[in-house]
Amino acid sequence: MRIIAVLALGLAAATPAFAAERTGFHAIAAGNFPMAERQINAAMRAAPERPELMLNLAAVYLQTGRAVEARRLYAAVLDRPAVAMDMPSGAVISSHDVAQRGLQRLPNQDVASR
């Protein structure tokens, strides 16, 4: 199982996954989103399908005003099989649950057009 931790980053909190520094978790926790993005992108070059990386990058995108990109990553996690992730509290949550929660934090998308 993969380990994640819920991290509150203001009102639009995302749920970054925690495994090691290569996931960008510590940089996200410190509010250093540029560093987190660099770390995550480097890790994704070796393992682009890892849901914890996609979820953390989505969290960075959400915190830096890139809702479209965050939505794309959350959807990509949902398109793959769910992965069980251990929470530091001992709870287990699926990658799909984390992605759904992230989607709920995104600004509403305008669906009506003229």
N, C-alpha and C positions, 0 to 999 in steps of 0.2 A: 504494500500500500504506500501511497505517497502521503507526505505530511503537508498540511496547510495550516495557516493561522489566519484568523479574521483580524483585519487591521482597519481601524476606523481612521479615515482621512477626511474629516470634515463631513458635511452633509451628504455629499455624493460618494460615500465610502465604497470602495471596491473591495474585493476579497482576494488579496494576493496569496499565492501558494508559497509555502516555505519548504525548502529542502536544503539548500546551501546558498552561498553567496551568488553562485552562478545563475540563480533564479531571479536575482534582483530584489529579493525580499527586503534585505537590510537597507538598500538604497531607497526603496519605496517607503519603508518605515521612517526613514530620515527625511523624506520629502525631496530627495535628490532624484527627480524623475529622469533627467538626461542621463545620469549614470546608470540608473536602473534599466533604461531602454538600451543602452550600449551593452550592458551585461546580458540582458535577455536575448538581444539579437545575436550576440556571439554564441550563446548556448544553443539558440535555435538553428544556427548553421549546422550543428552536429546532430540535433534532434528536433526537427521542425514540428513533429507531430505530438510532442509532449504537452498534455493538457495544462500542467502547472505553468509552463512557460507561456502558453497562449493566454491563460487566465491572467497572469501577471502583466503581460504586455497590454492586455485589454484594460487592466486597472490603470496602467500608466497612461494609456490613451484617454481613458475617461477623465483622469485628473488633469490632463493637459488640453482638454477641450476638443478631442478628436473622437466624437461619439460615433461617427460613421465607421471608423476603423475599429473601435471597440466592439461595435455591434457585429462586424464581420468576424472578429475573433471569437466572440461568444457563440455565434452561429456555427463556426467551424468546430468548436468543442462539442456542441450538440449533435453535429453530424457524425461524430466518431463514437465508438463504444464508451460507455461511462466507465470511469476509473474511480475506485474507492480511495478516498484520501483521509488520512488520520489527522484529527485536529489535536492541538496541544492539550486540550481539555480532556482528551480521550474519546471524544465523539468521532464518528466516521461519517463523512459526507461525500456524495458523489460529485464528480466533475460537472455533471449535468446540473445538479442543484446549484453549484457555485455559478455556473454560466447563466442559469435562469435568474438568480439573484442579481447578477451583474446587469442583465438586460433590463430588469425592473428599475435599476438606478439610472439608466440612460434617459436623457430628455425625450419626451414624446416626439415622434416623428410626424411631420405634417403629411397626411395621406390624401388630403383633398387638394386638388389643383384646378385652376381655371383655364 
